[in-house]
Amino acid sequence: MKPANDNAKKTGMSLPGMARGDRLFAGVATAVALTAILAGLLVTDPPWIVRKQRLDEQRASSLNMISDLVGRFNLDNGKLPQSLDELLKSTTYRPYLDTVDPTTKAAYEFIPGTARSFQLCAVFELDSTAIARPTGNLWSHKAGRQCFDLTAPAKTAELQPGRLAINGKTTTLPPRDW
């Protein structure tokens, strides 16, 4: 009976059932797979950043809806609401309103100005200019508390989905992907 080491030398196998070429292929395949995984992690944002991006997009979407409803309220009533609570009391606007931050559950700030001007404020987690899917020029923001100076439309023709006047300039919002 020959020892196991002699048999391994004759067949070129050091592990049962695995030839030297198979071991080399397995090593190369493992290295390629690990390189691909590492490259994927370097190219994509980590999950906690993606989560913050989505929360900021949700905040911007909520502010967009609030601004649309403030414009509709102005057209229906000839004045701006005094607070978001005034919109929430109305069965016309309430179903569409999302007035609280998705993380902190704090209410977004609505600050009525003179005539048709108002501000909407929220606290964002990231700088929107640094993310892969920016929220559009209208809702571009830095990290932290951001207020947007807005103007409600004077007539129905000015109120168009996806368009809003800011500081006298009409801005087109990017299409929503939901």
OpenMM code with the backbone's topology and positions (N, CA, C; nanometers):
from openmm import Vec3, app, unit

residues = "MET LYS PRO ALA ASN ASP ASN ALA LYS LYS THR GLY MET SER LEU PRO GLY MET ALA ARG GLY ASP ARG LEU PHE ALA GLY VAL ALA THR ALA VAL ALA LEU THR ALA ILE LEU ALA GLY LEU LEU VAL THR ASP PRO PRO TRP ILE VAL ARG LYS GLN ARG LEU ASP GLU GLN ARG ALA SER SER LEU ASN MET ILE SER ASP LEU VAL GLY ARG PHE ASN LEU ASP ASN GLY LYS LEU PRO GLN SER LEU ASP GLU LEU LEU LYS SER THR THR TYR ARG PRO TYR LEU ASP THR VAL ASP PRO THR THR LYS ALA ALA TYR GLU PHE ILE PRO GLY THR ALA ARG SER PHE GLN LEU CYS ALA VAL PHE GLU LEU ASP SER THR ALA ILE ALA ARG PRO THR GLY ASN LEU TRP SER HIS LYS ALA GLY ARG GLN CYS PHE ASP LEU THR ALA PRO ALA LYS THR ALA GLU LEU GLN PRO GLY ARG LEU ALA ILE ASN GLY LYS THR THR THR LEU PRO PRO ARG ASP TRP".split()
positions = [
    Vec3(0.0826, -0.1166, 0.0000),
    Vec3(0.0000, 0.0000, 0.0000),
    Vec3(0.0882, 0.1245, 0.0000),
    Vec3(0.0591, 0.2157, -0.0907),
    Vec3(0.1413, 0.3351, -0.1024),
    Vec3(0.0852, 0.4450, -0.0118),
    Vec3(0.1739, 0.5296, 0.0437),
    Vec3(0.1257, 0.6411, 0.1252),
    Vec3(0.0516, 0.7423, 0.0379),
    Vec3(-0.0362, 0.8214, 0.1025),
    Vec3(-0.1199, 0.9199, 0.0315),
    Vec3(-0.0347, 1.0234, -0.0400),
    Vec3(0.0793, 1.0634, 0.0161),
    Vec3(0.1641, 1.1650, -0.0463),
    Vec3(0.2205, 1.1167, -0.1784),
    Vec3(0.2556, 0.9907, -0.1883),
    Vec3(0.3073, 0.9374, -0.3141),
    Vec3(0.1999, 0.9411, -0.4208),
    Vec3(0.0788, 0.9082, -0.3868),
    Vec3(-0.0330, 0.9095, -0.4808),
    Vec3(-0.0600, 1.0520, -0.5293),
    Vec3(-0.0515, 1.1508, -0.4399),
    Vec3(-0.0756, 1.2905, -0.4762),
    Vec3(0.0312, 1.3392, -0.5728),
    Vec3(0.1552, 1.2968, -0.5532),
    Vec3(0.2626, 1.3378, -0.6425),
    Vec3(0.2422, 1.2820, -0.7821),
    Vec3(0.1949, 1.1590, -0.7933),
    Vec3(0.1749, 1.0967, -0.9235),
    Vec3(0.0615, 1.1617, -1.0016),
    Vec3(-0.0503, 1.1946, -0.9350),
    Vec3(-0.1683, 1.2460, -1.0052),
    Vec3(-0.1684, 1.3977, -1.0169),
    Vec3(-0.0817, 1.4662, -0.9436),
    Vec3(-0.0799, 1.6118, -0.9464),
    Vec3(-0.1909, 1.6717, -0.8611),
    Vec3(-0.2461, 1.5918, -0.7713),
    Vec3(-0.3568, 1.6385, -0.6873),
    Vec3(-0.3102, 1.6469, -0.5426),
    Vec3(-0.3373, 1.7610, -0.4761),
    Vec3(-0.3039, 1.7716, -0.3354),
    Vec3(-0.4306, 1.7661, -0.2501),
    Vec3(-0.5450, 1.8021, -0.3078),
    Vec3(-0.6732, 1.7885, -0.2391),
    Vec3(-0.7508, 1.6795, -0.3098),
    Vec3(-0.8266, 1.6037, -0.2359),
    Vec3(-0.9022, 1.4959, -0.3003),
    Vec3(-0.9919, 1.5513, -0.4106),
    Vec3(-0.9787, 1.5001, -0.5301),
    Vec3(-1.0650, 1.5362, -0.6419),
    Vec3(-1.0332, 1.6697, -0.7066),
    Vec3(-0.9236, 1.7386, -0.6689),
    Vec3(-0.8969, 1.8701, -0.7254),
    Vec3(-0.7563, 1.8743, -0.7848),
    Vec3(-0.7494, 1.8900, -0.9149),
    Vec3(-0.6213, 1.8978, -0.9844),
    Vec3(-0.5654, 2.0385, -0.9703),
    Vec3(-0.4363, 2.0542, -0.9989),
    Vec3(-0.3706, 2.1842, -0.9874),
    Vec3(-0.4384, 2.2893, -1.0763),
    Vec3(-0.4781, 2.2554, -1.1974),
    Vec3(-0.5457, 2.3488, -1.2883),
    Vec3(-0.6809, 2.3935, -1.2325),
    Vec3(-0.7508, 2.2987, -1.1683),
    Vec3(-0.8800, 2.3341, -1.1070),
    Vec3(-0.8607, 2.4315, -0.9918),
    Vec3(-0.7549, 2.4104, -0.9117),
    Vec3(-0.7272, 2.5011, -0.7996),
    Vec3(-0.6926, 2.6398, -0.8513),
    Vec3(-0.6164, 2.6470, -0.9577),
    Vec3(-0.5794, 2.7751, -1.0168),
    Vec3(-0.7029, 2.8477, -1.0695),
    Vec3(-0.7891, 2.7740, -1.1397),
    Vec3(-0.9129, 2.8339, -1.1906),
    Vec3(-1.0001, 2.8847, -1.0755),
    Vec3(-1.0139, 2.8067, -0.9704),
    Vec3(-1.0952, 2.8472, -0.8550),
    Vec3(-1.0369, 2.9729, -0.7906),
    Vec3(-0.9064, 2.9803, -0.7802),
    Vec3(-0.8420, 3.0980, -0.7216),
    Vec3(-0.8637, 3.2228, -0.8052),
    Vec3(-0.8495, 3.2107, -0.9369),
    Vec3(-0.8703, 3.3246, -1.0271),
    Vec3(-1.0170, 3.3681, -1.0246),
    Vec3(-1.1081, 3.2725, -1.0295),
    Vec3(-1.2512, 3.3046, -1.0269),
    Vec3(-1.2883, 3.3753, -0.8967),
    Vec3(-1.2331, 3.3312, -0.7857),
    Vec3(-1.2589, 3.3963, -0.6569),
    Vec3(-1.2044, 3.5384, -0.6571),
    Vec3(-1.0847, 3.5573, -0.7085),
    Vec3(-1.0247, 3.6910, -0.7143),
    Vec3(-1.1082, 3.7849, -0.8018),
    Vec3(-1.1551, 3.7358, -0.9159),
    Vec3(-1.2387, 3.8170, -1.0050),
    Vec3(-1.3693, 3.8541, -0.9355),
    Vec3(-1.4323, 3.7583, -0.8686),
    Vec3(-1.5591, 3.7851, -0.7996),
    Vec3(-1.5397, 3.8876, -0.6887),
    Vec3(-1.4349, 3.8739, -0.6101),
    Vec3(-1.4087, 3.9701, -0.5023),
    Vec3(-1.3784, 4.1092, -0.5576),
    Vec3(-1.3057, 4.1161, -0.6692),
    Vec3(-1.2777, 4.2450, -0.7331),
    Vec3(-1.4063, 4.3106, -0.7812),
    Vec3(-1.4954, 4.2323, -0.8410),
    Vec3(-1.6232, 4.2869, -0.8890),
    Vec3(-1.7073, 4.3378, -0.7724),
    Vec3(-1.7122, 4.2656, -0.6641),
    Vec3(-1.7885, 4.3097, -0.5463),
    Vec3(-1.7295, 4.4375, -0.4899),
    Vec3(-1.5991, 4.4434, -0.4762),
    Vec3(-1.5324, 4.5628, -0.4251),
    Vec3(-1.5566, 4.6829, -0.5161),
    Vec3(-1.5467, 4.6627, -0.6471),
    Vec3(-1.5721, 4.7719, -0.7421),
    Vec3(-1.7165, 4.8198, -0.7303),
    Vec3(-1.8095, 4.7285, -0.7150),
    Vec3(-1.9507, 4.7661, -0.6983),
    Vec3(-1.9724, 4.8492, -0.5742),
    Vec3(-1.9050, 4.8141, -0.4660),
    Vec3(-1.9186, 4.8912, -0.3423),
    Vec3(-1.8584, 5.0303, -0.3565),
    Vec3(-1.7526, 5.0429, -0.4342),
    Vec3(-1.6892, 5.1727, -0.4533),
    Vec3(-1.7694, 5.2631, -0.5467),
    Vec3(-1.8394, 5.2057, -0.6427),
    Vec3(-1.9139, 5.2834, -0.7419),
    Vec3(-2.0493, 5.3277, -0.6888),
    Vec3(-2.1176, 5.2436, -0.6156),
    Vec3(-2.2506, 5.2781, -0.5652),
    Vec3(-2.2401, 5.3394, -0.4269),
    Vec3(-2.3421, 5.4158, -0.3919),
    Vec3(-2.3468, 5.4747, -0.2593),
    Vec3(-2.3815, 5.3678, -0.1571),
    Vec3(-2.3309, 5.3832, -0.0368),
    Vec3(-2.3664, 5.2864, 0.0665),
    Vec3(-2.5147, 5.2990, 0.1033),
    Vec3(-2.5721, 5.1953, 0.1585),
    Vec3(-2.7162, 5.1947, 0.1876),
    Vec3(-2.7636, 5.3111, 0.2748),
    Vec3(-2.6850, 5.3537, 0.3719),
    Vec3(-2.7293, 5.4627, 0.4590),
    Vec3(-2.7354, 5.5954, 0.3838),
    Vec3(-2.6527, 5.6150, 0.2821),
    Vec3(-2.6593, 5.7364, 0.2002),
    Vec3(-2.7813, 5.7292, 0.1081),
    Vec3(-2.8052, 5.6138, 0.0487),
    Vec3(-2.9220, 5.5963, -0.0385),
    Vec3(-3.0495, 5.6225, 0.0416),
    Vec3(-3.0547, 5.5755, 0.1658),
    Vec3(-3.1725, 5.5983, 0.2511),
    Vec3(-3.1925, 5.7486, 0.2745),
    Vec3(-3.0844, 5.8209, 0.3044),
    Vec3(-3.0944, 5.9655, 0.3268),
    Vec3(-3.1388, 6.0369, 0.1987),
    Vec3(-3.0883, 5.9917, 0.0825),
    Vec3(-3.1291, 6.0507, -0.0452),
    Vec3(-3.2800, 6.0334, -0.0648),
    Vec3(-3.3285, 5.9140, -0.0396),
    Vec3(-3.4718, 5.8875, -0.0581),
    Vec3(-3.5563, 5.9710, 0.0377),
    Vec3(-3.5106, 5.9866, 0.1613),
    Vec3(-3.5842, 6.0684, 0.2570),
    Vec3(-3.5853, 6.2150, 0.2126),
    Vec3(-3.4712, 6.2644, 0.1616),
    Vec3(-3.4675, 6.4026, 0.1112),
    Vec3(-3.5576, 6.4189, -0.0109),
    Vec3(-3.5618, 6.3186, -0.0980),
    Vec3(-3.6518, 6.3239, -0.2136),
    Vec3(-3.7972, 6.3259, -0.1675),
    Vec3(-3.8274, 6.2508, -0.0630),
    Vec3(-3.9631, 6.2504, -0.0087),
    Vec3(-3.9972, 6.3873, 0.0503),
    Vec3(-3.9020, 6.4498, 0.1179),
    Vec3(-3.9242, 6.5848, 0.1720),
    Vec3(-3.9522, 6.6838, 0.0585),
    Vec3(-3.8695, 6.6786, -0.0464),
    Vec3(-3.8883, 6.7698, -0.1599),
    Vec3(-4.0235, 6.7454, -0.2267),
    Vec3(-4.0626, 6.6200, -0.2395),
    Vec3(-4.1925, 6.5872, -0.2985),
    Vec3(-4.3065, 6.6416, -0.2125),
    Vec3(-4.2934, 6.6285, -0.0817),
    Vec3(-4.3961, 6.6818, 0.0088),
    Vec3(-4.4049, 6.8336, -0.0032),
    Vec3(-4.2895, 6.9006, -0.0069),
    Vec3(-4.2911, 7.0464, -0.0221),
    Vec3(-4.3537, 7.0869, -0.1548),
    Vec3(-4.3275, 7.0101, -0.2589),
    Vec3(-4.3863, 7.0383, -0.3888),
    Vec3(-4.5392, 7.0288, -0.3821),
    Vec3(-4.5891, 6.9242, -0.3185),
    Vec3(-4.7340, 6.9082, -0.3064),
    Vec3(-4.7942, 7.0191, -0.2204),
    Vec3(-4.7275, 7.0530, -0.1111),
    Vec3(-4.7776, 7.1619, -0.0255),
    Vec3(-4.7839, 7.2917, -0.1049),
    Vec3(-4.6789, 7.3208, -0.1826),
    Vec3(-4.6778, 7.4459, -0.2601),
    Vec3(-4.7911, 7.4476, -0.3630),
    Vec3(-4.8177, 7.3335, -0.4266),
    Vec3(-4.9295, 7.3251, -0.5210),
    Vec3(-5.0628, 7.3520, -0.4510),
    Vec3(-5.0790, 7.2937, -0.3334),
    Vec3(-5.2056, 7.3103, -0.2613),
    Vec3(-5.2212, 7.4512, -0.2046),
    Vec3(-5.1127, 7.5135, -0.1641),
    Vec3(-5.1189, 7.6537, -0.1218),
    Vec3(-5.1638, 7.7396, -0.2397),
    Vec3(-5.1117, 7.7113, -0.3592),
    Vec3(-5.1537, 7.7843, -0.4791),
    Vec3(-5.3012, 7.7635, -0.5081),
    Vec3(-5.3486, 7.6394, -0.4952),
    Vec3(-5.4909, 7.6112, -0.5182),
    Vec3(-5.5777, 7.6797, -0.4122),
    Vec3(-5.5330, 7.6771, -0.2881),
    Vec3(-5.6069, 7.7447, -0.1808),
    Vec3(-5.6177, 7.8940, -0.2120),
    Vec3(-5.5076, 7.9539, -0.2563),
    Vec3(-5.5071, 8.0957, -0.2909),
    Vec3(-5.6078, 8.1250, -0.4027),
    Vec3(-5.6126, 8.0400, -0.5024),
    Vec3(-5.7069, 8.0598, -0.6123),
    Vec3(-5.8512, 8.0419, -0.5651),
    Vec3(-5.8751, 7.9437, -0.4798),
    Vec3(-6.0112, 7.9165, -0.4326),
    Vec3(-6.0618, 8.0211, -0.3342),
    Vec3(-5.9713, 8.0786, -0.2543),
    Vec3(-6.0133, 8.1664, -0.1444),
    Vec3(-5.9668, 8.3108, -0.1578),
    Vec3(-5.8844, 8.3386, -0.2589),
    Vec3(-5.8363, 8.4757, -0.2786),
    Vec3(-5.7339, 8.5193, -0.1764),
    Vec3(-5.6780, 8.4252, -0.1029),
    Vec3(-5.5759, 8.4572, -0.0021),
    Vec3(-5.4958, 8.3314, 0.0283),
    Vec3(-5.3813, 8.3526, 0.0897),
    Vec3(-5.3006, 8.2398, 0.1328),
    Vec3(-5.3565, 8.1844, 0.2637),
    Vec3(-5.3351, 8.0568, 0.2892),
    Vec3(-5.3724, 8.0063, 0.4213),
    Vec3(-5.2803, 8.0685, 0.5266),
    Vec3(-5.3289, 8.0797, 0.6488),
    Vec3(-5.2459, 8.1355, 0.7556),
    Vec3(-5.1478, 8.0318, 0.8113),
    Vec3(-5.1807, 7.9041, 0.7909),
    Vec3(-5.0947, 7.7966, 0.8404),
    Vec3(-5.1266, 7.6688, 0.7623),
    Vec3(-5.0439, 7.5681, 0.7797),
    Vec3(-5.0732, 7.4386, 0.7189),
    Vec3(-5.1954, 7.3753, 0.7844),
    Vec3(-5.2207, 7.4101, 0.9100),
    Vec3(-5.3404, 7.3582, 0.9778),
    Vec3(-5.4676, 7.4014, 0.9058),
    Vec3(-5.4667, 7.5210, 0.8491),
    Vec3(-5.5834, 7.5683, 0.7742),
    Vec3(-5.6087, 7.4793, 0.6518),
    Vec3(-5.5031, 7.4339, 0.5878),
    Vec3(-5.5185, 7.3410, 0.4756),
    Vec3(-5.5658, 7.2043, 0.5262),
    Vec3(-5.5118, 7.1614, 0.6400),
    Vec3(-5.5482, 7.0309, 0.6951),
    Vec3(-5.6942, 7.0238, 0.7382),
    Vec3(-5.7518, 7.1358, 0.7752),
    Vec3(-5.8925, 7.1393, 0.8181),
    Vec3(-5.9882, 7.1219, 0.7006),
    Vec3(-5.9403, 7.1467, 0.5819),
    Vec3(-6.0255, 7.1387, 0.4624),
    Vec3(-6.0239, 6.9982, 0.4046),
    Vec3(-6.1416, 6.9436, 0.3809),
    Vec3(-6.1499, 6.8114, 0.3182),
    Vec3(-6.1029, 6.8159, 0.1728),
    Vec3(-6.0979, 6.9347, 0.1146),
    Vec3(-6.0515, 6.9490, -0.0238),
    Vec3(-5.9019, 6.9229, -0.0350),
    Vec3(-5.8244, 6.9714, 0.0610),
    Vec3(-5.6791, 6.9654, 0.0509),
    Vec3(-5.6160, 6.8559, 0.1372),
    Vec3(-5.6792, 6.8226, 0.2478),
    Vec3(-5.6216, 6.7298, 0.3453),
    Vec3(-5.5758, 6.5954, 0.2866),
    Vec3(-5.6551, 6.5321, 0.1975),
    Vec3(-5.6111, 6.4003, 0.1486),
    Vec3(-5.4767, 6.4024, 0.0749),
    Vec3(-5.4363, 6.5176, 0.0273),
    Vec3(-5.3143, 6.5261, -0.0528),
    Vec3(-5.1944, 6.5764, 0.0270),
    Vec3(-5.2184, 6.6163, 0.1506),
    Vec3(-5.1124, 6.6795, 0.2286),
    Vec3(-5.0298, 6.5797, 0.3083),
    Vec3(-4.9020, 6.5974, 0.3011),
    Vec3(-4.8073, 6.5265, 0.3856),
    Vec3(-4.7238, 6.6368, 0.4494),
    Vec3(-4.7604, 6.6781, 0.5696),
    Vec3(-4.7029, 6.7986, 0.6289),
    Vec3(-4.5948, 6.7719, 0.7327),
    Vec3(-4.5568, 6.6445, 0.7504),
    Vec3(-4.4558, 6.6144, 0.8516),
    Vec3(-4.3343, 6.5457, 0.7904),
    Vec3(-4.2207, 6.5718, 0.8508),
    Vec3(-4.0953, 6.5113, 0.8087),
    Vec3(-4.1027, 6.3604, 0.8295),
    Vec3(-4.0573, 6.2808, 0.7315),
    Vec3(-4.0678, 6.1349, 0.7432),
    Vec3(-3.9825, 6.0743, 0.8549),
    Vec3(-3.8795, 6.1445, 0.8990),
    Vec3(-3.7922, 6.0911, 1.0034),
    Vec3(-3.8262, 6.1483, 1.1404),
    Vec3(-3.8281, 6.2804, 1.1495),
    Vec3(-3.8469, 6.3457, 1.2793),
    Vec3(-3.9938, 6.3601, 1.3180),
    Vec3(-4.0821, 6.3492, 1.2206),
    Vec3(-4.2267, 6.3706, 1.2392),
    Vec3(-4.2590, 6.5155, 1.2788),
    Vec3(-4.1617, 6.6053, 1.2648),
    Vec3(-4.1854, 6.7479, 1.2870),
    Vec3(-4.2553, 6.8054, 1.1648),
    Vec3(-4.3438, 6.9014, 1.1872),
    Vec3(-4.4171, 6.9637, 1.0769),
    Vec3(-4.3228, 7.0501, 0.9932),
    Vec3(-4.3441, 7.0486, 0.8611),
    Vec3(-4.2721, 7.1412, 0.7746),
    Vec3(-4.3190, 7.2815, 0.8101),
    Vec3(-4.2307, 7.3788, 0.7883),
    Vec3(-4.2668, 7.5171, 0.8196),
    Vec3(-4.3320, 7.5835, 0.6992),
    Vec3(-4.4425, 7.6499, 0.7241),
    Vec3(-4.5100, 7.7327, 0.6245),
    Vec3(-4.5125, 7.8733, 0.6819),
    Vec3(-4.4541, 7.9676, 0.6092),
    Vec3(-4.4478, 8.1065, 0.6551),
    Vec3(-4.5135, 8.1947, 0.5503),
    Vec3(-4.6383, 8.2413, 0.5762),
    Vec3(-4.7034, 8.3296, 0.4789),
    Vec3(-4.6319, 8.4649, 0.4751),
    Vec3(-4.6238, 8.5190, 0.3562),
    Vec3(-4.5603, 8.6496, 0.3386),
    Vec3(-4.6656, 8.7529, 0.3008),
    Vec3(-4.6247, 8.8481, 0.2190),
    Vec3(-4.7180, 8.9507, 0.1732),
    Vec3(-4.7794, 8.9064, 0.0408),
    Vec3(-4.9020, 8.9478, 0.0170),
    Vec3(-4.9756, 8.9150, -0.1058),
    Vec3(-4.9736, 8.7643, -0.1297),
    Vec3(-4.9049, 8.7195, -0.2340),
    Vec3(-4.9054, 8.5775, -0.2715),
    Vec3(-4.7746, 8.5066, -0.2377),
    Vec3(-4.6834, 8.5722, -0.1701),
    Vec3(-4.5535, 8.5104, -0.1402),
    Vec3(-4.5603, 8.4317, -0.0094),
    Vec3(-4.4807, 8.3261, -0.0047),
    Vec3(-4.4726, 8.2439, 0.1164),
    Vec3(-4.3423, 8.1659, 0.1142),
    Vec3(-4.3100, 8.1091, 0.2273),
    Vec3(-4.1920, 8.0245, 0.2384),
    Vec3(-4.2329, 7.8871, 0.2881),
    Vec3(-4.1635, 7.7863, 0.2375),
    Vec3(-4.1735, 7.6503, 0.2892),
    Vec3(-4.0342, 7.6100, 0.3345),
    Vec3(-4.0254, 7.5529, 0.4542),
    Vec3(-3.8957, 7.5164, 0.5100),
    Vec3(-3.8962, 7.3707, 0.5547),
    Vec3(-3.7821, 7.3064, 0.5390),
    Vec3(-3.7626, 7.1685, 0.5833),
    Vec3(-3.6158, 7.1501, 0.6184),
    Vec3(-3.5882, 7.0443, 0.6922),
    Vec3(-3.4507, 7.0092, 0.7264),
    Vec3(-3.4114, 6.8883, 0.6422),
    Vec3(-3.3077, 6.9067, 0.5597),
    Vec3(-3.2603, 6.8020, 0.4696),
    Vec3(-3.1339, 6.7380, 0.5265),
    Vec3(-3.1134, 6.6118, 0.4946),
    Vec3(-2.9981, 6.5384, 0.5468),
    Vec3(-2.8737, 6.5521, 0.4600),
    Vec3(-2.8920, 6.5732, 0.3289),
    Vec3(-2.7783, 6.5790, 0.2363),
    Vec3(-2.7877, 6.7021, 0.1481),
    Vec3(-2.6766, 6.7369, 0.0865),
    Vec3(-2.6719, 6.8424, -0.0139),
    Vec3(-2.7224, 6.7822, -0.1453),
    Vec3(-2.8299, 6.8380, -0.2008),
    Vec3(-2.8898, 6.7784, -0.3211),
    Vec3(-2.7999, 6.7885, -0.4437),
    Vec3(-2.7074, 6.8815, -0.4454),
    Vec3(-2.6193, 6.8942, -0.5614),
    Vec3(-2.5147, 6.7837, -0.5636),
    Vec3(-2.4990, 6.7117, -0.4533),
    Vec3(-2.3974, 6.6067, -0.4459),
    Vec3(-2.4549, 6.4678, -0.4685),
    Vec3(-2.5861, 6.4582, -0.4949),
    Vec3(-2.6451, 6.3258, -0.5114),
    Vec3(-2.6629, 6.2930, -0.6584),
    Vec3(-2.6749, 6.1648, -0.6865),
    Vec3(-2.6828, 6.1173, -0.8253),
    Vec3(-2.8122, 6.1598, -0.8934),
    Vec3(-2.9236, 6.1626, -0.8185),
    Vec3(-3.0526, 6.2000, -0.8762),
    Vec3(-3.0986, 6.3302, -0.8114),
    Vec3(-3.0563, 6.4449, -0.8643),
    Vec3(-3.0950, 6.5705, -0.8020),
    Vec3(-3.2457, 6.5902, -0.8074),
    Vec3(-3.2960, 6.6676, -0.7114),
    Vec3(-3.4401, 6.6876, -0.7011),
    Vec3(-3.4908, 6.7989, -0.7920),
    Vec3(-3.4077, 6.8545, -0.8755),
    Vec3(-3.4486, 6.9616, -0.9664),
    Vec3(-3.4039, 7.0961, -0.9123),
    Vec3(-3.4003, 7.1957, -1.0001),
    Vec3(-3.3540, 7.3286, -0.9604),
    Vec3(-3.4382, 7.3891, -0.8493),
    Vec3(-3.5686, 7.3689, -0.8550),
    Vec3(-3.6584, 7.4303, -0.7588),
    Vec3(-3.6280, 7.3873, -0.6166),
    Vec3(-3.6057, 7.2626, -0.5962),
    Vec3(-3.5887, 7.2104, -0.4597),
    Vec3(-3.4420, 7.1779, -0.4283),
    Vec3(-3.3489, 7.2383, -0.5002),
    Vec3(-3.2068, 7.2190, -0.4678),
    Vec3(-3.1806, 7.2741, -0.3285),
    Vec3(-3.1011, 7.2032, -0.2522),
    Vec3(-3.0815, 7.2416, -0.1124),
    Vec3(-2.9459, 7.1953, -0.0617),
    Vec3(-2.9025, 7.2588, 0.0425),
    Vec3(-2.7850, 7.2150, 0.1178),
    Vec3(-2.8357, 7.1241, 0.2297),
    Vec3(-2.7449, 7.0592, 0.2981),
    Vec3(-2.7837, 6.9813, 0.4155),
    Vec3(-2.8230, 7.0788, 0.5258),
    Vec3(-2.9218, 7.0415, 0.6048),
    Vec3(-2.9688, 7.1264, 0.7136),
    Vec3(-3.0992, 7.1967, 0.6778),
    Vec3(-3.1336, 7.2968, 0.7556),
    Vec3(-3.2595, 7.3695, 0.7353),
    Vec3(-3.2509, 7.4550, 0.6099),
    Vec3(-3.3526, 7.4419, 0.5253),
    Vec3(-3.3576, 7.5167, 0.3996),
    Vec3(-3.4976, 7.5725, 0.3828),
    Vec3(-3.5068, 7.7023, 0.3524),
    Vec3(-3.6360, 7.7657, 0.3239),
    Vec3(-3.6391, 7.8059, 0.1772),
    Vec3(-3.7555, 7.7881, 0.1159),
    Vec3(-3.7753, 7.8206, -0.0249),
    Vec3(-3.8745, 7.9357, -0.0350),
    Vec3(-3.8356, 8.0426, -0.1063),
    Vec3(-3.9234, 8.1571, -0.1301),
    Vec3(-4.0107, 8.1252, -0.2502),
    Vec3(-4.1410, 8.1222, -0.2296),
    Vec3(-4.2347, 8.0819, -0.3337),
    Vec3(-4.3419, 8.1882, -0.3536),
    Vec3(-4.4080, 8.1823, -0.4681),
    Vec3(-4.5179, 8.2735, -0.4991),
    Vec3(-4.6352, 8.1931, -0.5513),
    Vec3(-4.7500, 8.2109, -0.4883),
    Vec3(-4.8713, 8.1424, -0.5336),
    Vec3(-4.9191, 8.2070, -0.6625),
    Vec3(-4.9814, 8.1293, -0.7510),
    Vec3(-5.0295, 8.1858, -0.8774),
    Vec3(-5.1456, 8.2831, -0.8547),
    Vec3(-5.1551, 8.3838, -0.9425),
    Vec3(-5.2628, 8.4818, -0.9329),
    Vec3(-5.3879, 8.4339, -1.0039),
    Vec3(-5.3721, 8.3456, -1.1018),
    Vec3(-5.4875, 8.2942, -1.1757),
    Vec3(-5.4616, 8.1496, -1.2143),
    Vec3(-5.5663, 8.0799, -1.2503),
    Vec3(-5.5592, 7.9370, -1.2782),
    Vec3(-5.4585, 7.9039, -1.3877),
    Vec3(-5.4442, 7.9900, -1.4875),
    Vec3(-5.3520, 7.9626, -1.5980),
    Vec3(-5.2079, 7.9504, -1.5483),
    Vec3(-5.1755, 8.0163, -1.4374),
    Vec3(-5.0399, 8.0092, -1.3837),
    Vec3(-5.0158, 7.8808, -1.3053),
    Vec3(-5.1221, 7.8139, -1.2656),
    Vec3(-5.1087, 7.6926, -1.1863),
    Vec3(-5.1086, 7.5724, -1.2791),
    Vec3(-4.9903, 7.5259, -1.3094),
    Vec3(-4.9743, 7.4109, -1.3980),
    Vec3(-4.8946, 7.3061, -1.3249),
    Vec3(-4.9350, 7.1800, -1.3338),
    Vec3(-4.8567, 7.0763, -1.2675),
    Vec3(-4.7120, 7.0802, -1.3151),
    Vec3(-4.6218, 7.0750, -1.2190),
    Vec3(-4.4803, 7.0740, -1.2531),
    Vec3(-4.4194, 7.2105, -1.2762),
    Vec3(-4.4954, 7.3198, -1.2537),
    Vec3(-4.4414, 7.4538, -1.2723),
    Vec3(-4.4746, 7.5383, -1.1507),
    Vec3(-4.3796, 7.6222, -1.1093),
    Vec3(-4.4002, 7.7063, -0.9931),
    Vec3(-4.3125, 7.8293, -1.0049),
    Vec3(-4.3640, 7.9429, -0.9608),
    Vec3(-4.2869, 8.0673, -0.9647),
    Vec3(-4.2073, 8.0813, -0.8359),
    Vec3(-4.0785, 8.1069, -0.8530),
    Vec3(-3.9913, 8.1305, -0.7383),
    Vec3(-3.9139, 8.2571, -0.7660),
    Vec3(-3.9291, 8.3515, -0.6738),
    Vec3(-3.8592, 8.4800, -0.6875),
    Vec3(-3.8798, 8.5404, -0.8262),
    Vec3(-4.0018, 8.5336, -0.8764),
    Vec3(-4.0359, 8.5934, -1.0040),
    Vec3(-3.9992, 8.5111, -1.1254),
    Vec3(-3.9353, 8.3967, -1.1076),
    Vec3(-3.8964, 8.3112, -1.2198),
    Vec3(-3.9803, 8.1847, -1.2161),
    Vec3(-4.0302, 8.1432, -1.3318),
    Vec3(-4.1064, 8.0195, -1.3391),
    Vec3(-4.0101, 7.9039, -1.3611),
    Vec3(-4.0242, 7.8025, -1.2801),
    Vec3(-3.9355, 7.6874, -1.2848),
    Vec3(-4.0144, 7.5635, -1.3209),
    Vec3(-3.9581, 7.4809, -1.4058),
    Vec3(-4.0205, 7.3538, -1.4413),
    Vec3(-3.9584, 7.2445, -1.3565),
    Vec3(-4.0437, 7.1670, -1.2925),
    Vec3(-3.9966, 7.0575, -1.2088),
    Vec3(-3.9689, 6.9348, -1.2944),
    Vec3(-3.8728, 6.8527, -1.2527),
    Vec3(-3.8496, 6.7296, -1.3275),
    Vec3(-3.9674, 6.6350, -1.3087),
    Vec3(-3.9921, 6.5460, -1.4043),
    Vec3(-4.1033, 6.4519, -1.3889),
    Vec3(-4.0793, 6.3600, -1.2695),
    Vec3(-4.1865, 6.3260, -1.2029),
    Vec3(-4.1756, 6.2345, -1.0887),
    Vec3(-4.1640, 6.0935, -1.1418),
    Vec3(-4.0848, 6.0122, -1.0703),
    Vec3(-4.0667, 5.8740, -1.1154),
    Vec3(-4.1463, 5.7752, -1.0309),
    Vec3(-4.2596, 5.8192, -0.9769),
    Vec3(-4.3456, 5.7285, -0.9005),
    Vec3(-4.4865, 5.7350, -0.9462),
] * unit.nanometer
topology = app.Topology()
chain = topology.addChain("A")
for resn in residues:
    res = topology.addResidue(resn, chain)
    for name in ("N", "CA", "C"):
        topology.addAtom(name, app.Element.getBySymbol(name[0]), res)
